[in-house]
């Protein structure tokens, strides 16, 4: 059976495209071949052929985000400043 080609249009940042082209050229490939390799490997493994994960946020970040939510929701009273020197004085004395 003859293979029928189709076109895929993908938007990527220009710098990413340039870096990828440089890499593929070094490997003796072009963009089309590299993308076809990715698609075939994905089909063969029936998965993304590399680990896709998100970095778990630190406890400090989660605590800070919760504090921000609590301030927005009025659970914690926030303090505002009109004097930068007073703000730094409070920050430095808050240890």
Secondary structure in CASP SS format (residue, H / E / C, confidence):
PFRMAT SS
TARGET T0000
AUTHOR 0000-0000-0000
METHOD secondary structure of the structure
MODEL  1
X C 1.00
X C 1.00
X C 1.00
X C 1.00
X C 1.00
X C 1.00
X C 1.00
X C 1.00
X C 1.00
X C 1.00
X C 1.00
X C 1.00
X C 1.00
X H 1.00
X H 1.00
X H 1.00
X H 1.00
X H 1.00
X H 1.00
X H 1.00
X H 1.00
X H 1.00
X H 1.00
X H 1.00
X H 1.00
X H 1.00
X C 1.00
X C 1.00
X C 1.00
X C 1.00
X H 1.00
X H 1.00
X H 1.00
X H 1.00
X H 1.00
X H 1.00
X H 1.00
X H 1.00
X H 1.00
X H 1.00
X H 1.00
X H 1.00
X H 1.00
X H 1.00
X H 1.00
X C 1.00
X C 1.00
X C 1.00
X C 1.00
X C 1.00
X C 1.00
X C 1.00
X C 1.00
X C 1.00
X C 1.00
X C 1.00
X C 1.00
X C 1.00
X H 1.00
X H 1.00
X H 1.00
X H 1.00
X H 1.00
X H 1.00
X H 1.00
X H 1.00
X H 1.00
X H 1.00
X H 1.00
X H 1.00
X H 1.00
X H 1.00
X C 1.00
X C 1.00
X C 1.00
X C 1.00
X C 1.00
X C 1.00
X C 1.00
X C 1.00
X C 1.00
X C 1.00
X C 1.00
X H 1.00
X H 1.00
X H 1.00
X H 1.00
X H 1.00
X H 1.00
X H 1.00
X H 1.00
X H 1.00
X H 1.00
X C 1.00
X C 1.00
END
